[in-house]
Amino acid sequence: SVRVLYDEIVYIESLADYIKLHTTDKREITSKEKISTLEEKLPGFFIRIHRSFIVNLNKVTGFSNNEVEIGAMVLPIGRSYKQQGLIKLRTE
């Protein structure tokens, strides 16, 4: 098992029954866990923006109504996550 600090996680991607953690040092760590299970365990500065993505608010460099930018990476905001996600992005 690999220990990753919350602060090292840039975003989390869901791949069916697996999740992939993308870290600040460009590592990709895959784990057999459902994104919804992980979402419940994460601190408040992580938000679900899409059924396949959770982002670390501290790493977000920009956003629009439809997407979140983390450096050069652009992730979509899912329709059902828009309200909650954008409100949280704007208040941080």
N, C-alpha and C positions, 0 to 999 in steps of 0.2 A: 504494500500500500504506500501511496505517496502523500505526503503532507503538503498542502498548499495553503498559504495564508489568504484570507479573503481579499486583502489588498493587492495580491498578485493576480487575481482573476480579473480579466478584462471583460470577457463575456462567456456565456455558456450556451452551447448549441445542442439541440436534441436530435438524435439520430435513431428513431424508432425506440428500441428498448435501451439504448445507450445514451450517454451524454458525453460531450467533449468540452473540456475546460480549455479556454484559450488564455494564456497567461502573459504577463508583462514581458517576460523574457522569451516570448515566442514559442514556448512549449505548448504542445497539445496533449492533454491527458484525457484518456478515454476511460469511462467507468460504466459498469452495468447498473444503471439507476435510471429511474424515470424522472424527467425534468420537473414534474409536478411534486414529487416527493422531495426533491432537492430544494425546490422553491420555498417550501414550508420551513426549511431549516436555515435559510440564509438571512442575514441581517437586513434591516430596512433600506440600506443604500443599494440593494439589488432590486431591479424591477423587471417584470415579465413584459416584454414589448410585442411578443409574437408567440404562437404556439411552439415555435422552435427556438426561441431566443430569450435569454435573461441577460441583462447588461448591468455592469457595475456603474452606477451613476457618477462615481468619482472619476471615471475614465472617459465619459462622454465629452466629445469636443464640439458637437453641434447637433442640431436636430431640426426637422421640419414636421409638417403634419403626417408625413408618410414614412419617414425614415430617421434613423439615429446614426450619427457619425461618431466613430471612435478612431481618431487619426485618419488613416486612408480607408479604413473599413466602413462600409455602409450597410446597415442592417434594416430590414423592413419593419414597420410597425403594423401589426395585424389589426384588422378592423375591430375585433372584439376587445382588444387591449388598448385601443386609442384613448378613450376617456381617462381611465385610471393612469395610464402611462404618461400622457402629455401633461396632466395636472401635476404629477410628481416631478417630471422634468422641469417644468416651469417654476416650481416652488423651491427647488434645491439651490 
